[in-house]
Each structure stands twice: as structure tokens, then as C-alpha cells.
Amino acid sequence: MRALLVQQRVVGALQGSATLPVEMSEKEKNDIMDLTHNLIILSLDDKVLEQRLYSFKMHEDKSVIEQIDEFNKIIDDIEYIDVKMDDAEKTLLLLNFISKSYEHFKDAMFYGRVQKIFLEEVQSLIRAKELQKKHDINEEINGDGLVVRGRSDKKDSRNVFFNHQAYGDSGIIIGQTGEHAEQGKYNGIEYMKCAPENNFFPILSAVKPTDIIFFCSPNNPTGHAASRNQLIKLVETARRNGSIIVFDSAYAAYISDDSPRSIYEIPGSKEVAIEVSSFSKSAGFTGVRLGWTVIPEELSYSNGYPILRDFDRIISTCFNGASNIVQAGGLACLSQQGQMDLQEVINFYKENANILAETLSSIGLQVYGGLNSPYLWVQFPGTKSWAMFAEILERTHIITVPGSGFGPSGESFLRISAFNHRELILEACRRFTRFL
Ligand SMILES: Cc1ncc(COP(=O)(O)O)c(C=O)c1O
């Protein structure tokens, strides 16, 4: 074998890539290392490789994930010299090699299944179990006694609570809730009041456990950005109840105080939260369409299976991705210049919000929001939001949004948007002052 390496002028690679001449590029070094590796494999007798495979054993004290990679490498080497093994053989070998601490898992794989098992599936379950083990150890160390449990893909009678109407409505439309109950409410949804009385944050002790918690901050329509303490409570509740938070941070770019811009600023959130966001509000992409979803690797079902794998499967089946043109636009937004330009536009809309808020407060209205959001949430006590909306439209020709459209807690409120040209905002302020 050494003679073969000398003949091919790659014997130096036996000492490792660090000993190759410094003037070589990284790519040249990598090519030589690959060639050396392949020559060694080719010069080995099938039996030597098979021996390497059959003597492979997993060790308790080594990372299972690294050992699976090692196993896959041996299989690759064997296949490189044209020894054919089918998926079932490889799976059986792997299950035989797994260490003692996986005995129960092995039994479940062998005896608990009626369907065929695939190598990829077994490997991902082992990886998931390993992550879960790490997670359990961390829980013990932290001593907070909270575990993610009871989370499944099954529907039960209380599966959702939310602080933005669109999430509830989408759930209803796709049939993920129960039947219509009364006053526009549906079974299977916990409706959480977010109003001035509770600082626009639900009283979590009053919420029954749900599978999913939809939470939007800064919020549309109230304009309220949840504080760090509020989000800590939300994450604690999700961990205790085995719920998954779907956190919508579409308005995060409007935050100007120290409210968290992402749920992942909260410790322990990666095991319980998905974050969705979008360029729609930070970069005016509503017509262009580009957003993103973050599924942490740590997020799993109660059996340890990673949610990321299901998400990946579904999204790559149902969606072929955003167009290149749109993605190029997104990258431009993320460039340094793009970020500076966007901040200027966001500041402009926030000034609009401030101008509107001052005007409406000066005529005696109670105004919420606007500080961390492009929306004002304005209260008209004793009125119905639709009636107020219609009256303002008729008298001032200004379009607002009736608060009750966002849910029962929105009754008697109007949402007023700051997304407009400055002269139109100033004109709206003149009309509000004259007519209200
Ligand atoms: C709460 C909330 N999330 C997200 C979005 C943005 O959605 P999309 O990215 O689909 O435009 C909006 C826009 O209206 C919104 O109000």
C-alpha cells in the first residue's frame, strides 16, 4: 500500500494535511487527502474492511452522534469497494452495535414495529434520544423540575390559545379546532384577554394547558411589546404544560426599548418555541412576500422525535421556496446599507405613530401602542368599534380598523396605522382634531 502511495506521490499525506507544503491551497490539500484515503481503501482487502465493520462497537463514554458518523463512514468505505449491503442489513448491524443504555430502544425497534425500519429513521431516532437525554440532564442540573411532556401531534379538546385573531381564524378554517360554540367562539380554543387591565398580557394561571400557544409581540393590533418578565412567564408556562409557542416577531424591528426582539432571548425557549417572522413589516415586503420560520433542533415531541424533521418534510413537500429575485431582495435588506436604510424608514413610521398619538391624546382619547409598533390602539369607552369606525369614516374619510375584528377584547377600540406618507398623517391629525 505504501508503494502505491509513493507511486502516486501522496505518501506525505499519511502524516496528515498539516504536514503538506504550505504553498498548497486548501482545495489542493483536500484533494490529496481524498485521493490518499481512496487509495488506502482500494488497497485494503474486503475482509479488512468487513472486520472493521463487524468489530465496530459503540462506547458509553463517547458521543453517540459522533459514533453514528463513524459507522456511516465505514459503510461508505465498504460501499466504495463495491460490497453491496441493503438498508435492512445496515440497520440490523447498527441496532446490534448500540450501547447498553439503548437496550429498551432496541427492543422497541425490533418488537414494537409492524412496518419496515429504515436506517435513516433509526439514526434520527437515536440522535433525538441523545438530545433528549442531554436535555433531561440539563433539567436535573437546573433543578427547576420542568419537563416538556404530553406534547403530541394529536388534537385534544383545548389545543390553541392566541393573542392575534388571524391565528385563531386560520386554525378554525383548516379544521384544527372544535365546533362553533357561541358569540363567534369555537371549542378547542382558549381565548385570552389582552387588555389595558392586564397590561396586554394574559393571566397565564387562568389558562388551561394547550398544545399550541400563538403569541405575537410586538402585537398587532394592540401595539404592545411583551416585556422580558412577561416572556419568561410565557416560556415557563409552555415548559410546564408541554405546549409549543409559535412566536410571531414580524414587528420586532419597531422595538425601541429593551423588550426582547426574539423569544430566543429567553433562556429555555429553544425547547418550547418556534419563531416566525417576515420582511413584510420591516422592509415593506407585503406584496413581495418573504418570511422565515425558526425551528430549533432542541424542539421535540414528547417521545424525543425532532419537530424539525416533520417541518422539513412538510415544507419541502408543500412549498418550492421563494423565488431567487425575492431572495436577492431579502439579502439586500440584510446588508449593512440595507439595514441602515430600513431603520430610517422604520423611524419615519414611528414618528408618524408619535404624531398621531400626540394628536389623539390631546383630544382626550386613551391611546396605547405606538412606542414599539406602527399601530395605535385607541379606546372609545362605551362605544361599539364598528359604529365608531363607520362614524369616523363618514365624518373624516379616514379608514381605521374596528377593534372587535381582532376578537372580543377589541370591542370599543380602533386600530390606527402609522403606515402612510407624512402629509397624509398630518392631514388625518387635522381632521381628527376638527371632527372628534
Ligand atoms: C401579526 C402579523 N404577523 C405577520 C404579518 C406579516 O405576514 P406576511 O409575512 O404573511 O406578510 C402581519 C401582517 O399583517 C401581522 O400583522
The ligand as a MOL file (V3000), in Angstrom:
LIG
                    3D

  0  0  0     0  0            999 V3000
M  V30 BEGIN CTAB
M  V30 COUNTS 16 16 0 0 0
M  V30 BEGIN ATOM
M  V30 1 C -49.1800 39.6730 13.3360 0
M  V30 2 C -48.6370 39.6460 11.9510 0
M  V30 3 N -47.7430 38.7040 11.6170 0
M  V30 4 C -47.1920 38.6760 10.3840 0
M  V30 5 C -47.5570 39.5870 9.4260 0
M  V30 6 C -46.8780 39.5240 8.1090 0
M  V30 7 O -47.3510 38.4650 7.4010 0
M  V30 8 P -46.7430 38.1220 5.9720 0
M  V30 9 O -45.2840 37.8150 6.1720 0
M  V30 10 O -47.5340 36.9410 5.5230 0
M  V30 11 O -46.9570 39.3210 5.0890 0
M  V30 12 C -48.5270 40.5450 9.7170 0
M  V30 13 C -49.0240 41.4390 8.6640 0
M  V30 14 O -50.1350 41.8880 8.6370 0
M  V30 15 C -49.0560 40.5850 11.0180 0
M  V30 16 O -49.9340 41.5300 11.3840 0
M  V30 END ATOM
M  V30 BEGIN BOND
M  V30 1 1 1 2
M  V30 2 1 2 3
M  V30 3 2 2 15
M  V30 4 2 3 4
M  V30 5 1 4 5
M  V30 6 1 5 6
M  V30 7 2 5 12
M  V30 8 1 6 7
M  V30 9 1 7 8
M  V30 10 2 8 9
M  V30 11 1 8 10
M  V30 12 1 8 11
M  V30 13 1 12 13
M  V30 14 1 12 15
M  V30 15 2 13 14
M  V30 16 1 15 16
M  V30 END BOND
M  V30 END CTAB
M  END
